[in-house]
């Protein structure tokens, strides 16, 4: 479970660092470090586990909903250049694996997210 969580975290940190180095706008850097500080709340057992599971599920759902905001532009312009097909395919496979695991384990937080 830790490997599955840490590997995407490392990739996200690398991609965020590259993004912030290419486009170094102060408000983006402030948002990035603000998010890092808020995420540290979960490392020190300041919140109950059920709250962490709920917040993790909500953030996972919102992470998948953000690209949907751009679907109207894709439909209107019929330009799919903004959609990364390999990333989309791997994400769908990953979501199905996690959903199957959560359904087998009967874990409501993982099933919803």
VEXDREN-2710 file (C-alpha; in Angstrom, 1 decimal):
% VEXDREN-2710
k/r/px/py/pz
1/UNK/0.0/0.0/0.0
2/UNK/2.9/2.4/0.8
3/UNK/4.6/1.7/-2.5
4/UNK/1.3/2.5/-4.4
5/UNK/1.0/5.7/-2.5
6/UNK/4.6/6.9/-2.5
7/UNK/5.3/6.3/-6.2
8/UNK/2.6/8.7/-7.5
9/UNK/3.6/11.2/-4.8
10/UNK/7.2/11.2/-6.0
11/UNK/6.0/11.6/-9.6
12/UNK/3.7/14.4/-8.6
13/UNK/6.5/16.2/-6.7
14/UNK/8.8/15.9/-9.8
15/UNK/6.1/17.2/-12.2
16/UNK/5.2/20.0/-9.8
17/UNK/8.8/21.1/-9.5
18/UNK/9.2/21.0/-13.3
19/UNK/6.0/23.0/-13.7
20/UNK/7.0/25.6/-11.1
21/UNK/10.5/26.0/-12.5
22/UNK/9.1/26.5/-16.1
23/UNK/6.3/28.8/-15.0
24/UNK/7.6/30.5/-11.8
25/UNK/4.6/32.7/-10.9
26/UNK/4.5/33.7/-7.2
27/UNK/0.8/32.7/-6.6
28/UNK/1.4/29.2/-8.0
29/UNK/4.4/28.7/-5.7
30/UNK/2.4/30.0/-2.7
31/UNK/-0.5/27.6/-3.6
32/UNK/2.0/24.7/-3.9
33/UNK/3.6/25.3/-0.5
34/UNK/0.2/26.0/1.1
35/UNK/-1.0/22.7/-0.1
36/UNK/2.1/21.0/1.2
37/UNK/1.6/22.6/4.7
38/UNK/-2.1/21.6/4.8
39/UNK/-1.2/18.0/3.8
40/UNK/1.2/17.8/6.8
41/UNK/-1.9/17.8/9.1
42/UNK/-2.5/14.2/8.0
43/UNK/1.1/13.1/9.0
44/UNK/0.7/13.9/12.7
45/UNK/-2.5/12.1/13.6
46/UNK/-4.3/15.4/14.3
47/UNK/-7.4/14.1/12.5
48/UNK/-9.3/10.9/13.1
49/UNK/-8.8/8.1/10.6
50/UNK/-12.4/8.3/9.3
51/UNK/-11.9/12.0/8.6
52/UNK/-8.7/11.3/6.7
53/UNK/-10.5/8.6/4.6
54/UNK/-13.3/11.0/3.8
55/UNK/-11.0/13.8/2.8
56/UNK/-8.8/11.4/0.8
57/UNK/-11.9/10.2/-1.0
58/UNK/-13.1/13.7/-1.7
59/UNK/-9.7/14.8/-3.0
60/UNK/-9.5/11.7/-5.2
61/UNK/-13.0/12.4/-6.6
62/UNK/-12.1/16.1/-7.2
63/UNK/-8.8/15.1/-8.9
64/UNK/-10.8/13.1/-11.4
65/UNK/-13.5/15.8/-11.8
66/UNK/-11.1/18.6/-12.7
67/UNK/-10.4/17.4/-16.3
68/UNK/-14.1/17.2/-16.8
69/UNK/-14.3/21.0/-16.6
70/UNK/-12.5/21.1/-20.0
71/UNK/-14.7/18.5/-21.8
72/UNK/-17.1/21.2/-23.0
73/UNK/-14.2/22.9/-24.9
74/UNK/-13.1/19.5/-26.3
75/UNK/-16.7/18.8/-27.5
76/UNK/-17.1/22.3/-29.0
77/UNK/-13.8/22.5/-30.8
78/UNK/-13.4/18.7/-31.5
79/UNK/-9.8/19.2/-30.5
80/UNK/-8.5/16.4/-28.3
81/UNK/-4.9/17.6/-28.2
82/UNK/-5.3/18.5/-24.5
83/UNK/-6.2/15.0/-23.5
84/UNK/-3.2/12.7/-22.8
85/UNK/-4.3/9.3/-24.1
86/UNK/-1.7/7.1/-22.4
87/UNK/-2.2/8.8/-19.1
88/UNK/-6.0/8.4/-19.4
89/UNK/-5.7/4.7/-20.3
90/UNK/-3.3/4.0/-17.4
91/UNK/-5.6/6.0/-15.0
92/UNK/-8.7/4.0/-16.0
93/UNK/-6.8/0.7/-15.5
94/UNK/-5.5/1.9/-12.2
95/UNK/-9.0/3.0/-11.0
96/UNK/-10.5/-0.3/-12.0
97/UNK/-7.8/-2.2/-10.0
98/UNK/-8.3/0.0/-6.9
99/UNK/-12.1/-0.3/-7.3
100/UNK/-11.9/-4.1/-7.5
101/UNK/-9.6/-4.2/-4.5
102/UNK/-11.9/-2.0/-2.5
103/UNK/-14.9/-4.0/-3.4
104/UNK/-13.2/-7.3/-2.4
105/UNK/-12.1/-5.7/0.9
106/UNK/-15.5/-4.0/1.4
107/UNK/-13.8/-0.7/2.2
108/UNK/-16.3/2.1/1.7
109/UNK/-13.7/4.9/1.5
110/UNK/-11.7/3.2/-1.3
111/UNK/-14.8/2.1/-3.1
112/UNK/-16.2/5.6/-3.3
113/UNK/-13.0/7.3/-4.3
END
